[in-house]
Amino acid sequence: MTGTVKIGSSQVTSTPLGLGTNKVGGHNLFDGLKDENGAAVVKTALDDGIGLLDTAYMYGLGRSEEIIGDVIQDYDRSQFVIASKAAQDPDNNLQPNNDPKFLKQSVDDALKRLKTDYIDIFYIHFPDTTTPKAEAVNALVEEKKAGKIKAIGVSNFSLDQIKEANEDDQVDVVEDNYSLVHRNAERNLFPYLKEHDISFVPYLPLAMGLLTGKYTRNDQNQFNQFTSDQYTSIMDALDTVKEIADKHDATIAQIILAWYITDPDISVVIPGARVADQVHSNAKALGIELSGYEFDQINHLFDQF
Ligand SMILES: NC(=O)c1ccc[n+]([C@@H]2O[C@H](COP(=O)([O-])OP(=O)(O)OC[C@H]3O[C@@H](n4cnc5c(N)ncnc54)[C@H](OP(=O)(O)O)[C@@H]3O)[C@@H](O)[C@H]2O)c1
């Protein structure tokens, strides 16, 4: 299996492929989800050697964590990493709350739902507008000292907010929107993160399924964030990715995931899944070795983004 990656300057290590779980119990975010499919998604990930589960209070208002908590009782806890997040305050219309007391209570609540005694990575899911960032992070430093969490993350923070949060060099990992068709983080965040030994975990790495190749040239209405020229160039690029995939006897999604796994600027890639078959297929990305030429070729195919 592809080697492990270290999360910032923490003691946490992970496989470079994780599982995004917003469709595991995330009934408040997506229609038509079934808890039993969610449980099968998590089980398949762990059975197939995917060593990080990325969840959050926000995914089902605790339901995703509960489903994961049930499944992991049958697995060796030392063999995988759990990342969870909090900020949305149920007592204030799910508005972001980074108050130290709220964050500490959120860690305790997540531990109960996950039925575990530590969470490997805990992220502040969104910044609020009032709490000084270093104060919010310090609440998590105390949770780390208490052994309840092992690494500290922030998500959806701007560069300035990350700098403020990392005033005392305590941030281990940043999670933000990034994919081959949404590459702003390369310019905005990567230089600071590299300089400060902070890992980067991209979310929406498959651009919500677009980068699996399952959408056609007629489906642009489902991806309004792209102009029609951009959408056409994504479709053209995916045709070339398909040629590379055929050479590896792989799928487009597997090749795209292998690209992230190969990129040293990306720590753990966490594609989501609705059903177990998707996870089973995506897990095979761990066994794909792209040549340097293929890596560069895919990089250039999407360089306008
Ligand atoms: N920190 C944050 O604020 C934040 C925000 C968003 C997400 N996240 C995290 O990041 C994770 C990844 O993002 P995401 O799940 O929203 O988007 P994504 O990884 O870009 O896309 C995942 C979706 O693509 C489809 N898919 C996956 N594998 C496939 C395959 N092999 N073949 C065909 N379709 C496939 C599935 O959707 P369908 O089957 O429904 O098409 C799946 O739910 C989330 O699960 C969550 O853990 C974090």
The ligand as an SDF file (V2000), in Angstrom:
LIG
                    3D

 48 52  0  0  0  0  0  0  0  0999 V2000
  -14.8240   21.1650    5.7350 N   0  0  0  0  0  0  0  0  0  0  0  0
  -15.8750   21.4420    5.0160 C   0  0  0  0  0  0  0  0  0  0  0  0
  -16.4870   22.5130    5.1330 O   0  0  0  0  0  0  0  0  0  0  0  0
  -16.3640   20.4210    4.0230 C   0  0  0  0  0  0  0  0  0  0  0  0
  -17.2710   20.8140    2.9920 C   0  0  0  0  0  0  0  0  0  0  0  0
  -17.6780   19.8230    2.0880 C   0  0  0  0  0  0  0  0  0  0  0  0
  -17.2100   18.5270    2.2180 C   0  0  0  0  0  0  0  0  0  0  0  0
  -16.3480   18.1910    3.2410 N   0  0  0  0  0  0  0  0  0  0  0  0
  -15.8140   16.8240    3.3900 C   0  0  0  0  0  0  0  0  0  0  0  0
  -15.1660   16.4740    2.2000 O   0  0  0  0  0  0  0  0  0  0  0  0
  -15.6840   15.2330    1.7350 C   0  0  0  0  0  0  0  0  0  0  0  0
  -15.5890   15.2010    0.2280 C   0  0  0  0  0  0  0  0  0  0  0  0
  -16.4550   16.1260   -0.3830 O   0  0  0  0  0  0  0  0  0  0  0  0
  -17.8250   15.6640   -1.0490 P   0  0  0  0  0  0  0  0  0  0  0  0
  -18.1170   14.2710   -0.6180 O   0  0  0  0  0  0  0  0  0  0  0  0
  -18.8650   16.6770   -0.7650 O   0  0  0  0  0  0  0  0  0  0  0  0
  -17.5240   15.7540   -2.5960 O   0  0  0  0  0  0  0  0  0  0  0  0
  -16.5910   14.8910   -3.5890 P   0  0  0  0  0  0  0  0  0  0  0  0
  -15.6700   14.0430   -2.8250 O   0  0  0  0  0  0  0  0  0  0  0  0
  -16.0580   15.8320   -4.5790 O   0  0  0  0  0  0  0  0  0  0  0  0
  -17.6670   14.0030   -4.3440 O   0  0  0  0  0  0  0  0  0  0  0  0
  -18.2000   12.8860   -3.7080 C   0  0  0  0  0  0  0  0  0  0  0  0
  -19.4330   12.4030   -4.4700 C   0  0  0  0  0  0  0  0  0  0  0  0
  -19.0810   11.9700   -5.8030 O   0  0  0  0  0  0  0  0  0  0  0  0
  -19.8230   10.7920   -6.1160 C   0  0  0  0  0  0  0  0  0  0  0  0
  -18.8420    9.6910   -6.2600 N   0  0  0  0  0  0  0  0  0  0  0  0
  -17.8010    9.3710   -5.4350 C   0  0  0  0  0  0  0  0  0  0  0  0
  -17.1000    8.3210   -5.9030 N   0  0  0  0  0  0  0  0  0  0  0  0
  -17.6850    7.9600   -7.0570 C   0  0  0  0  0  0  0  0  0  0  0  0
  -17.4190    6.9500   -8.0170 C   0  0  0  0  0  0  0  0  0  0  0  0
  -16.4090    6.1070   -7.8620 N   0  0  0  0  0  0  0  0  0  0  0  0
  -18.2180    6.8790   -9.1030 N   0  0  0  0  0  0  0  0  0  0  0  0
  -19.2480    7.7350   -9.2650 C   0  0  0  0  0  0  0  0  0  0  0  0
  -19.5740    8.7160   -8.4000 N   0  0  0  0  0  0  0  0  0  0  0  0
  -18.7940    8.8380   -7.3050 C   0  0  0  0  0  0  0  0  0  0  0  0
  -20.7770   10.5390   -4.9480 C   0  0  0  0  0  0  0  0  0  0  0  0
  -21.9700   11.2890   -5.1330 O   0  0  0  0  0  0  0  0  0  0  0  0
  -23.2670   10.7650   -5.9060 P   0  0  0  0  0  0  0  0  0  0  0  0
  -23.2770    9.2770   -5.9560 O   0  0  0  0  0  0  0  0  0  0  0  0
  -24.3910   11.3450   -5.1190 O   0  0  0  0  0  0  0  0  0  0  0  0
  -23.1360   11.3820   -7.2740 O   0  0  0  0  0  0  0  0  0  0  0  0
  -20.0270   11.1810   -3.8010 C   0  0  0  0  0  0  0  0  0  0  0  0
  -20.8620   11.5200   -2.7320 O   0  0  0  0  0  0  0  0  0  0  0  0
  -17.1070   15.1910    2.3040 C   0  0  0  0  0  0  0  0  0  0  0  0
  -17.6610   13.8970    2.3070 O   0  0  0  0  0  0  0  0  0  0  0  0
  -16.8590   15.7450    3.6660 C   0  0  0  0  0  0  0  0  0  0  0  0
  -16.3350   14.7530    4.5290 O   0  0  0  0  0  0  0  0  0  0  0  0
  -15.9160   19.1320    4.1110 C   0  0  0  0  0  0  0  0  0  0  0  0
  1  2  1  0
  2  3  2  0
  2  4  1  0
  4  5  1  0
  4 48  2  0
  5  6  2  0
  6  7  1  0
  7  8  2  0
  8  9  1  0
  8 48  1  0
  9 10  1  0
  9 46  1  0
 10 11  1  0
 11 12  1  0
 11 44  1  0
 12 13  1  0
 13 14  1  0
 14 15  2  0
 14 16  1  0
 14 17  1  0
 17 18  1  0
 18 19  2  0
 18 20  1  0
 18 21  1  0
 21 22  1  0
 22 23  1  0
 23 24  1  0
 23 42  1  0
 24 25  1  0
 25 26  1  0
 25 36  1  0
 26 27  1  0
 26 35  1  0
 27 28  2  0
 28 29  1  0
 29 30  1  0
 29 35  2  0
 30 31  1  0
 30 32  2  0
 32 33  1  0
 33 34  2  0
 34 35  1  0
 36 37  1  0
 36 42  1  0
 37 38  1  0
 38 39  2  0
 38 40  1  0
 38 41  1  0
 42 43  1  0
 44 45  1  0
 44 46  1  0
 46 47  1  0
M  CHG  2   8   1  16  -1
M  END
$$$$
